[in-house]
Amino acid sequence: MSDVQKGMALLIAAFHKYSGKEGDKFTLSKGELKELLNNEMSDIFGKTQDAKALDKIFKDLDANADGVVDFQEYVTLVACITMLCNEFFTKK
């Protein structure tokens, strides 16, 4: 498996590790998103304890306003963060 394929597999596995604990197994509730952010992205976001900040992140991610974050919305978050990290490291 190529490095890109491994990365894709890891993104998928991380999503499904948290999705479905509270309802639909193909979406993230706000609680599931908080757990994912705290466990998988705390180096970037810090520990997500601020309820208002979490509400904003969740609302911004939930593009179709259906009250959950689906896989496409999750991938959009990861892609945006990856682009910002790339810009940061290429400017150094």
PyMOL commands that set and color helices and strands:
alter all, ss='L'
color gray80, all
select helices_A, chain A and resi 3-18+30-40+42-45+51-61+71-91
alter helices_A, ss='H'
color red, helices_A
select strands_A, chain A and resi 27-28+69-70
alter strands_A, ss='S'
color yellow, strands_A
deselect
rebuild
show_as cartoon
